[in-house]
Structure formats: C-alpha cells, structure tokens
C-alpha cells in the first residue's frame, strides 16, 4: 500500500530595512513562496511574520477557509470580573486570609478577624462563553461599504472628540476633517463575522495577533509549517509548508 506525500512549498521570510521617504528605518518583512513574492508588511511593534503569513493564507486558501464550520474552531471564552468583587484580607498570617470578608457599600472595610486592610479579590468573577472561532480570523461582506456606517451606531468604540458629529456617516465625518480612518476601520470590523455565512464570504487573517494563531488556522485547513534552521548570519527565516490535502 502506497501513501501520497503531501505537497510541500518553501516559505522564506526576508527581512530588510526601508529607505523610502517618511519610512526610512522601518523594518520590512516580505514572504516568498517557492521564490515568488506573495505578501509584505512594514513598521514594527506587531508580529510581522504572522501578518504576511496570514495575508498569504487568506488569499490563496480562501475556499478552504470559507468551508470552515463552527465545530472546526476552538471554544473561546473570557474572564469577567465581578462588578464589586469580594474583599479579602491582605494579612497572610490571618487564618482567614483569602476568604471573603464583610465590606461596606462605599469601601472595603478592615478584616473583622485581624483588623488588617482588605483588597478586591481579582479572582472573583466568572468565565463567559464566547462561542467557537479562531483568534484573528474574520469574514467580511464584499458589498459592505464602511463609509456609509453611522458614527456612534456602527462604530461602537467611537473616539471622535466632537460630539456634534454623532449620527453622521463615516464619509461625512472624514469630509469634515474630524475622522481620519479609525471609525472606518471600526465599522469594517464591526460588520464582520467570526464564521463564514452566505453574506460574509471574504476571509481575512489578522496575523499581527501572533504567528501561533495563524498556524492554528492553517492546521484547521490541512496546512502545517516546518521550521528549517537557517545558515549562520542569515537574517531570513525558512520554513516548509506541507499541504495534507494536495
């Protein structure tokens, strides 16, 4: 019985420095697949390798990403602290240290057992189920126009300092010179979906959230990465991309 070897491609992440006007000194990360350039990003302060890899996977494996179902995705949750967490004694020698103690409506009262101060218990709260999705993966409606989004409604985390522009569209706020792109960006992602739908058909991967997150998405669609040790003093990162479905 013979087994079919997975298709393998070479990935090369090349690192250079920008000499362009207004970007001189920026790091540049360029991804080459089998010798062809497929993605590039610049700047710094985020995962640049994850970004270019995510851009490549979202573009070249869009059909596979669109075929993902919620059951193919990991369960996600977040910790929600209590609105008024219980008070705990700060005295580690107190036999009641770590136990909830009585607190007043205005402030945390001293421990009724030893008289020491108390503090909010950071562990007081509960874990909230967020459903199934991949961190960094979103799906978008190709017909959605974020310029028509309404400020203060579709842009849920509005940062404009001029309240008199609330209720205008993003386009109107930009024309007035009070919005410079953030509201458009917020509206675009507010209208996205964590899972593919009949309307949300364009996948995007925000690889800036981390290379490991992108690898998890890749594994779900039959791809795996194998790191290759580079030559001494070589700045480029080399990988093999194995496609189990080819």
HELIX and SHEET records of a PDB file:
HELIX    1   1 UNK A   48  UNK A   60  1                                  13    
HELIX    2   2 UNK A   62  UNK A   66  1                                   5    
HELIX    3   3 UNK A   70  UNK A   72  5                                   3    
HELIX    4   4 UNK A  146  UNK A  148  5                                   3    
HELIX    5   5 UNK A  163  UNK A  165  5                                   3    
HELIX    6   6 UNK A  170  UNK A  175  1                                   6    
HELIX    7   7 UNK A  182  UNK A  190  1                                   9    
HELIX    8   8 UNK A  207  UNK A  209  5                                   3    
HELIX    9   9 UNK A  211  UNK A  220  1                                  10    
SHEET    1   A 5 UNK A  36  UNK A  43  0                                        
SHEET    2   A 5 UNK A  27  UNK A  33 -1                                        
SHEET    3   A 5 UNK A   7  UNK A  17 -1                                        
SHEET    4   A 5 UNK A 237  UNK A 243 -1                                        
SHEET    5   A 5 UNK A 223  UNK A 228 -1                                        
SHEET    1   B 2 UNK A  75  UNK A  81  0                                        
SHEET    2   B 2 UNK A 125  UNK A 132 -1                                        
SHEET    1   C 3 UNK A 100  UNK A 101  0                                        
SHEET    2   C 3 UNK A  87  UNK A  89 -1                                        
SHEET    3   C 3 UNK A 118  UNK A 120 -1                                        
SHEET    1   D 2 UNK A 137  UNK A 140  0                                        
SHEET    2   D 2 UNK A 202  UNK A 205 -1                                        
END                                                                             
